[in-house]
Amino acid sequence: MTNEKRIKKAFEIKNWPEIKSSDSWNIFKVMAEFVEGYDTLAKIGPCVSVFGSARTQPGNPYYEMATEIGQKLAAAGLGVITGGGPGIMEAGNLGASQEKGASVGLNIELPFEQSANPYIDQDKLINFNFFFVRKVMFMKYAQGFIVLPGGFGTLDELFEALTLVQTQKTAKFPIILVGSSFWSGLIDWIQEVMLEKEANVSPEDMYLFKVVDTAEEAVNEIFEFYSKYSMSLNF
């Protein structure tokens, strides 16, 4: 069988009209998730989104650091938004709940590894089917982004935040990477390949984020940023 025939056979979908119709109805599911997200999060006030791996276990230094970050943010009157699952997300919500701060969970329905952690305020738990709707909520209702070590999802969220600030599609917010030993290889690649070799980013883009190694440094970067800039009330 030629490649041309293989391609034609692969795209012989008998129920194509039904699939297209289903796609159209999905618009209403997407709208419903946006409405629930906006209605819930608009009532919470200033928050910081905390990103990181769902696989990080209690006792891991980054888990403990995320808990401390949640505590410090909540003690300062800021809510904590996480992806609602285990690992770093759980730790951020745990810290916020220990200080009686707003503990928000934007949970995503997945076939594995993601169920809502028990430290989320029940009136601030939202379950999503669509990743892109969930990311909008992360970005729209956060006054800062603290990113701990994670996997593909964490990188997706990080670069979403960087892109929105770089392109001025959102107000400039602090983006803090926690763990220089984890992030140094990526940052070196951005500097040496994306910037210096290929010129795919600008020199000023390297100042869109800060790298720190402690919970105190991470939270202080948020406070320092807003000592220079007024907090944009985008909620």
VOPAGU-2260 file (C-alpha; in pm, 1 decimal, decimal comma):
REM VOPAGU-2260
SITE   aa  ch    i         X         Y         Z
SITE  MET   A    0       0,0       0,0       0,0
SITE  THR   A    1     139,3     340,5     -95,3
SITE  ASN   A    2     172,6     621,8     153,9
SITE  GLU   A    3    -102,3     811,0     -27,9
SITE  LYS   A    4    -342,5     518,6      13,5
SITE  ARG   A    5    -248,3     478,5     379,3
SITE  ILE   A    6    -327,8     844,9     443,6
SITE  LYS   A    7    -663,3     819,9     263,3
SITE  LYS   A    8    -752,7     506,2     456,0
SITE  ALA   A    9    -655,4     665,0     787,5
SITE  PHE   A   10    -898,8     950,8     722,7
SITE  GLU   A   11   -1192,8     733,2     616,8
SITE  ILE   A   12   -1412,5     824,1     913,0
SITE  LYS   A   13   -1766,1     704,2     848,6
SITE  ASN   A   14   -1930,1     900,8    1129,3
SITE  TRP   A   15   -1766,7    1233,6    1038,6
SITE  PRO   A   16   -2096,5    1433,0    1045,1
SITE  GLU   A   17   -2169,8    1308,2    1399,4
SITE  ILE   A   18   -1818,6    1402,6    1514,2
SITE  LYS   A   19   -1854,7    1754,5    1377,2
SITE  SER   A   20   -2191,0    1789,7    1549,2
SITE  SER   A   21   -2038,5    1674,6    1878,0
SITE  ASP   A   22   -1763,5    1933,1    1842,5
SITE  SER   A   23   -2023,3    2207,4    1808,7
SITE  TRP   A   24   -2201,5    2099,6    2127,4
SITE  ASN   A   25   -1870,0    2104,3    2313,1
SITE  ILE   A   26   -1883,6    2483,0    2283,1
SITE  PHE   A   27   -2153,8    2486,2    2550,1
SITE  LYS   A   28   -1945,3    2266,9    2782,2
SITE  VAL   A   29   -1654,8    2509,3    2741,0
SITE  MET   A   30   -1882,3    2806,1    2810,4
SITE  ALA   A   31   -2016,1    2639,4    3124,6
SITE  GLU   A   32   -1662,8    2590,5    3259,2
SITE  PHE   A   33   -1573,9    2954,1    3191,1
SITE  VAL   A   34   -1890,3    3075,6    3364,3
SITE  GLU   A   35   -1829,6    2860,7    3674,0
SITE  GLY   A   36   -1465,4    2967,1    3688,3
SITE  TYR   A   37   -1537,2    3337,7    3654,2
SITE  ASP   A   38   -1825,3    3329,1    3904,2
SITE  THR   A   39   -1621,7    3143,8    4165,3
SITE  LEU   A   40   -1282,6    3310,9    4135,8
SITE  ALA   A   41   -1405,4    3670,3    4097,5
SITE  LYS   A   42   -1516,7    3658,0    4462,6
SITE  ILE   A   43   -1184,5    3551,9    4611,6
SITE  GLY   A   44    -955,0    3852,7    4579,5
SITE  PRO   A   45    -579,3    3869,9    4519,8
SITE  CYS   A   46    -414,6    3529,4    4477,5
SITE  VAL   A   47     -86,8    3372,0    4372,9
SITE  SER   A   48     -79,6    3061,9    4152,3
SITE  VAL   A   49     155,9    2788,8    4272,9
SITE  PHE   A   50     261,4    2533,2    4010,6
SITE  GLY   A   51     458,4    2210,3    4044,9
SITE  SER   A   52     461,9    1834,3    4008,0
SITE  ALA   A   53     173,5    1612,7    4116,1
SITE  ARG   A   54     430,8    1340,3    4189,6
SITE  THR   A   55     626,2    1515,7    4465,5
SITE  GLN   A   56     572,5    1334,5    4794,8
SITE  PRO   A   57     545,4    1472,2    5150,2
SITE  GLY   A   58     892,4    1486,2    5300,5
SITE  ASN   A   59    1048,5    1596,4    4973,2
SITE  PRO   A   60    1222,3    1933,7    5025,8
SITE  TYR   A   61    1014,7    2092,4    4750,3
SITE  TYR   A   62     690,6    1966,9    4907,0
SITE  GLU   A   63     789,3    2124,0    5235,7
SITE  MET   A   64     893,8    2443,1    5058,6
SITE  ALA   A   65     559,0    2464,8    4877,3
SITE  THR   A   66     379,5    2424,3    5210,9
SITE  GLU   A   67     583,0    2707,8    5358,8
SITE  ILE   A   68     511,4    2925,1    5053,9
SITE  GLY   A   69     139,1    2864,5    5097,7
SITE  GLN   A   70     164,7    2957,2    5464,7
SITE  LYS   A   71     354,4    3278,7    5400,3
SITE  LEU   A   72     122,6    3390,9    5121,6
SITE  ALA   A   73    -187,8    3324,5    5329,2
SITE  ALA   A   74     -39,4    3497,7    5633,9
SITE  ALA   A   75       7,4    3806,7    5415,8
SITE  GLY   A   76    -355,7    3797,6    5305,7
SITE  LEU   A   77    -306,3    3643,5    4963,1
SITE  GLY   A   78    -501,0    3342,2    4842,4
SITE  VAL   A   79    -327,7    3039,7    4691,0
SITE  ILE   A   80    -439,7    2888,0    4361,1
SITE  THR   A   81    -314,5    2542,0    4264,6
SITE  GLY   A   82    -410,5    2272,9    4018,0
SITE  GLY   A   83    -598,5    2102,6    4298,1
SITE  GLY   A   84    -419,2    1767,9    4283,0
SITE  PRO   A   85    -151,8    1594,1    4490,9
SITE  GLY   A   86     217,9    1674,8    4521,8
SITE  ILE   A   87     324,2    2038,5    4505,4
SITE  MET   A   88     -37,6    2140,2    4451,0
SITE  GLU   A   89    -145,1    1967,4    4771,1
SITE  ALA   A   90     143,0    2127,1    4959,4
SITE  GLY   A   91      46,7    2478,6    4846,9
SITE  ASN   A   92    -314,5    2424,7    4951,5
SITE  LEU   A   93    -202,7    2268,9    5280,4
SITE  GLY   A   94       5,6    2574,1    5367,3
SITE  ALA   A   95    -275,5    2813,2    5282,4
SITE  SER   A   96    -528,3    2616,0    5487,0
SITE  GLN   A   97    -297,3    2608,2    5788,8
SITE  GLU   A   98    -302,7    2988,8    5793,1
SITE  LYS   A   99    -677,6    3001,9    5726,1
SITE  GLY   A  100    -615,3    3167,4    5388,5
SITE  ALA   A  101    -812,7    3122,8    5068,2
SITE  SER   A  102    -715,9    2779,5    4931,6
SITE  VAL   A  103    -826,3    2738,1    4570,7
SITE  GLY   A  104    -807,4    2420,1    4363,8
SITE  LEU   A  105    -854,1    2408,3    3987,0
SITE  ASN   A  106    -879,0    2034,6    3942,7
SITE  ILE   A  107    -862,5    1863,4    3604,3
SITE  GLU   A  108   -1034,4    1536,2    3517,3
SITE  LEU   A  109    -759,7    1291,5    3412,4
SITE  PRO   A  110    -747,5     914,6    3361,1
SITE  PHE   A  111    -466,9     891,9    3618,2
SITE  GLU   A  112    -290,0    1067,7    3907,8
SITE  GLN   A  113    -528,3    1361,9    3955,5
SITE  SER   A  114    -788,3    1381,3    4228,8
SITE  ALA   A  115    -863,7    1684,9    4440,7
SITE  ASN   A  116    -654,8    1714,4    4755,7
SITE  PRO   A  117    -829,0    1758,3    5094,0
SITE  TYR   A  118    -684,5    2102,6    5172,8
SITE  ILE   A  119    -895,0    2300,8    4925,7
SITE  ASP   A  120   -1181,3    2517,9    5049,7
SITE  GLN   A  121   -1487,0    2332,4    4925,8
SITE  ASP   A  122   -1645,0    2650,6    4792,8
SITE  LYS   A  123   -1324,6    2715,9    4597,1
SITE  LEU   A  124   -1286,0    2378,0    4425,8
SITE  ILE   A  125   -1360,8    2374,5    4052,9
SITE  ASN   A  126   -1338,8    2065,2    3833,7
SITE  PHE   A  127   -1242,3    2112,5    3469,8
SITE  ASN   A  128   -1252,1    1890,7    3164,0
SITE  PHE   A  129   -1061,4    2132,5    2940,2
SITE  PHE   A  130    -698,6    2219,5    3010,2
SITE  PHE   A  131    -716,3    2548,7    2822,1
SITE  VAL   A  132   -1010,1    2678,1    3028,6
SITE  ARG   A  133    -825,8    2582,3    3346,6
SITE  LYS   A  134    -514,8    2770,6    3233,8
SITE  VAL   A  135    -718,2    3083,7    3169,4
SITE  MET   A  136    -834,7    3071,3    3531,4
SITE  PHE   A  137    -476,0    3027,3    3656,0
SITE  MET   A  138    -362,6    3332,8    3464,3
SITE  LYS   A  139    -658,4    3567,5    3492,3
SITE  TYR   A  140    -702,1    3550,9    3866,7
SITE  ALA   A  141    -339,0    3546,2    3982,0
SITE  GLN   A  142    -123,7    3838,7    4089,3
SITE  GLY   A  143     188,7    3624,2    4072,3
SITE  PHE   A  144     319,0    3282,1    3969,3
SITE  ILE   A  145     546,6    3065,9    4182,8
SITE  VAL   A  146     675,4    2763,5    3995,2
SITE  LEU   A  147     838,9    2469,4    4170,6
SITE  PRO   A  148     993,6    2167,1    3996,2
SITE  GLY   A  149     752,8    1967,4    3784,7
SITE  GLY   A  150     693,8    1790,9    3456,7
SITE  PHE   A  151     538,4    1874,9    3121,3
SITE  GLY   A  152     226,9    2029,0    3277,1
SITE  THR   A  153     432,9    2260,2    3495,5
SITE  LEU   A  154     640,4    2370,5    3196,0
SITE  ASP   A  155     320,5    2430,2    2999,6
SITE  GLU   A  156     186,8    2656,2    3273,6
SITE  LEU   A  157     520,4    2836,1    3311,1
SITE  PHE   A  158     554,6    2916,7    2942,6
SITE  GLU   A  159     189,5    3018,2    2919,6
SITE  ALA   A  160     255,7    3277,8    3190,6
SITE  LEU   A  161     580,9    3393,7    3027,9
SITE  THR   A  162     416,3    3425,4    2686,2
SITE  LEU   A  163     122,9    3628,7    2816,1
SITE  VAL   A  164     350,8    3872,6    2999,4
SITE  GLN   A  165     601,2    3889,2    2710,8
SITE  THR   A  166     328,2    3970,5    2456,8
SITE  GLN   A  167     152,8    4208,5    2698,8
SITE  LYS   A  168    -168,0    4009,3    2680,7
SITE  THR   A  169    -179,3    4034,7    3059,0
SITE  ALA   A  170     -39,6    4282,9    3306,4
SITE  LYS   A  171     318,6    4224,6    3414,3
SITE  PHE   A  172     320,8    3991,0    3713,3
SITE  PRO   A  173     608,0    3834,8    3906,0
SITE  ILE   A  174     706,4    3486,6    3784,7
SITE  ILE   A  175     925,9    3308,0    4037,2
SITE  LEU   A  176    1109,2    2980,1    3973,1
SITE  VAL   A  177    1199,5    2790,4    4288,7
SITE  GLY   A  178    1506,4    2564,3    4283,3
SITE  SER   A  179    1808,9    2688,6    4089,6
SITE  SER   A  180    1955,6    2337,9    4059,8
SITE  PHE   A  181    1637,6    2221,1    3886,0
SITE  TRP   A  182    1589,4    2519,7    3655,5
SITE  SER   A  183    1951,0    2606,4    3567,6
SITE  GLY   A  184    1974,8    2373,1    3266,5
SITE  LEU   A  185    1658,6    2513,5    3110,9
SITE  ILE   A  186    1764,6    2871,4    3175,8
SITE  ASP   A  187    2108,7    2807,4    3026,0
SITE  TRP   A  188    1942,3    2665,3    2713,6
SITE  ILE   A  189    1711,8    2967,0    2683,1
SITE  GLN   A  190    2009,5    3201,0    2722,2
SITE  GLU   A  191    2257,3    3020,0    2497,8
SITE  VAL   A  192    2030,8    2876,8    2227,2
SITE  MET   A  193    1704,2    3069,6    2214,2
SITE  LEU   A  194    1860,2    3409,6    2283,8
SITE  GLU   A  195    2225,4    3411,8    2175,7
SITE  LYS   A  196    2231,4    3151,5    1897,7
SITE  GLU   A  197    1886,7    3178,6    1738,3
SITE  ALA   A  198    1768,8    3521,6    1859,6
SITE  ASN   A  199    1419,9    3379,3    1918,0
SITE  VAL   A  200    1372,8    3587,6    2232,1
SITE  SER   A  201    1493,0    3931,6    2335,5
SITE  PRO   A  202    1752,2    4008,5    2604,3
SITE  GLU   A  203    1485,8    4178,9    2816,0
SITE  ASP   A  204    1282,1    3856,8    2818,0
SITE  MET   A  205    1538,9    3707,9    3052,9
SITE  TYR   A  206    1408,4    3951,2    3316,7
SITE  LEU   A  207    1051,0    3819,3    3300,0
SITE  PHE   A  208    1129,8    3568,4    3574,1
SITE  LYS   A  209    1339,0    3534,4    3887,5
SITE  VAL   A  210    1508,6    3222,9    4029,4
SITE  VAL   A  211    1521,4    3162,3    4406,0
SITE  ASP   A  212    1602,7    2876,6    4641,0
SITE  THR   A  213    1388,0    2930,6    4949,4
SITE  ALA   A  214    1023,9    2985,5    5032,7
SITE  GLU   A  215    1108,0    3315,4    5198,0
SITE  GLU   A  216    1286,3    3440,4    4885,3
SITE  ALA   A  217     995,0    3334,4    4664,7
SITE  VAL   A  218     734,8    3519,2    4868,4
SITE  ASN   A  219     958,7    3822,8    4919,2
SITE  GLU   A  220     991,1    3853,6    4540,9
SITE  ILE   A  221     612,3    3887,6    4522,6
SITE  PHE   A  222     612,1    4154,4    4793,7
SITE  GLU   A  223     906,9    4338,8    4640,8
SITE  PHE   A  224     739,7    4347,8    4301,7
SITE  TYR   A  225     428,2    4508,3    4446,0
SITE  SER   A  226     632,0    4757,1    4644,9
SITE  LYS   A  227     729,4    4899,1    4304,5
SITE  TYR   A  228     409,6    4839,5    4108,2
SITE  SER   A  229      49,0    4876,7    4214,7
SITE  MET   A  230    -139,1    4550,4    4229,2
SITE  SER   A  231    -354,7    4511,8    3920,0
SITE  LEU   A  232    -700,6    4404,1    4034,3
SITE  ASN   A  233    -782,0    4168,8    3750,5
SITE  PHE   A  234   -1030,2    3966,5    3952,4
